[in-house]
Amino acid sequence: MALQVSLDKFKKQQEMCQKTLSSIKASSNSTPRVTPYNPANAKSAAPVVKFSSDIERLQQINTIRCSSAAAQTKSVIDLLKETRQALTAEQINGACYVDVKANKDVFDRLSNNLKVYYDGTRFVYKPKHDLKDKTQLLKLIQNFPDGIAVADLQDAYPSVDHDLKALKAAGKIWLLSNFDSAEDIAYPYDDMGIKVDDDMKKLFRGIELPRDMIDIEKYLQKNGMKPATNTAQRRAQAQVQGISNKPEQKKKKKRGISKRTKLTNSHLPELFKDLSC
């Protein structure tokens, strides 16, 4: 209803402007004036705004502002993450049509969000690690010798994934997957000044390891080393929770002999005398 009232007002304003332009044109025709052309004062014509385009914009605004507070908050956070700029409430309203000032619920959600910093005037996206470029990224990873999750780095700045791959290609970091959670971990590269000759590398790569992790753990324990994993314990816990490592095989029901059973041993009719009745 409010949208229709706004459209009616806009249409009446257009009609009044058209009448004013017509009267101005009529008065200019009665008293013509000749003005010399000056290229320096020539201005490009303003783009024409169609009435249909304005309707679509108003419908979009109405849809956004009628959505839930959570959806509007997400739109603002996505805008802040994409632009990485400190924006006022007016700038946010102009960019994504979310009126932060008028909607107290959205304002409270943004002010208390861990990913948003509000200084009293502007909102800005707040990543877990405040990094700006590849140099700062490498320095942070070097401070974590035990590794840092790539997921904690991905919202630092837009091109962080590209820089991680570049650092790996340059041999400055390792990107490995965690065995338990299957998430990528970034480790600083440190050869500790140790050089290994080619014969040792060839010998190491030629060792064939068992396929089962339990056998590897037993071998390590046999040689006085403590494994970092406990596969037997993890599998036992999985079985207690009802998670089986092997897919269950469906049991086939045994079918009895009936009149519809196809008899192949036709040369032994005495075995099937009970079916003749």
Buried (B, 14 or more C-beta within 10 A) or exposed (E): EEEEEBBEEEEEEEEEEEEEEEEEEEEEEEEEEEEEEEEEEEEEEEEEEEEEEBBEEBEEBBEBBEEEBEEBBBBBBEBBBEBEEBBEBEBBBEBBBBBBEEBEEBBEBBEEBEEBBBEEEBBBBBBBBEBEEBEBBBEBBBEBEEBBBBEBBBBBBEEBEEBBEBBBEEEBBBBEEEEEEEEBBBBBBEEEEEEEEEEEEEEEEEEEEEEEBBEBBBEBEEEEEEBEBEBEEEBEEEEEEEEEEEEEEEEEEEEEEEEEEEEEEEEEEEEBEEEEE
